[in-house]
Amino acid sequence: MLRRTATVGIALLACLAGTGAVAMPAHAWEPECPIDCDGGGGGGGGGGPVTPPPPAYNLQGVIQLEDTGHEGSWPLRRGGVKVRGYSRLATWSNNRVDANYINVRCSATVLSYSSDDYDSENNGALVDVSFWSPTVPVTGVPVQSRTVTVNCTHHAEKNGVNYDTTSTAQFVIPE
């Protein structure tokens, strides 16, 4: 059996050698159209893949600290922060542009307490919310227990295209 397998293998190699199965160098040609071509240009069949244009607009999501406040007196002093969150639709050169629909939803959380606000508008370029975080004890309380985390989601729709982003900020309520 081993003799038969060896004979078949030798015959196969002789057959391939007789038909010109030799190693040939690879040839490379420049593509007719680079990978990011736009399908334009002259001639033939239509080019390669098209790189989509960047989104026409930029949805900006911003969170700002507006104020800090306290109530009560030592040792029962409590405090909170007033925050503003807004969504703004703009061109890439930072000019405001009206969206068909735009909204912002923000929440402020400190310890296990939270407060939130929401606003939306049709045919507007900017919507904002301004609200106070929950108040918590601040006298002699460690910083991590006085840190307010603000999370916002921002959404806009313009000409059938949806734009979405999120933003997060942290603020410490002073003692």
Beta strands, then each sheet from edge to edge (+ up, - down):
strand 1: 58-71
strand 2: 78-90
strand 3: 99-110
strand 4: 113-124
strand 5: 126-132
strand 6: 136-137
strand 7: 147-158
strand 8: 161-172
sheet 1: 1+ 2- 5+
sheet 2: 1+ 2- 6+
sheet 3: 4+ 3- 7+ 8-
end
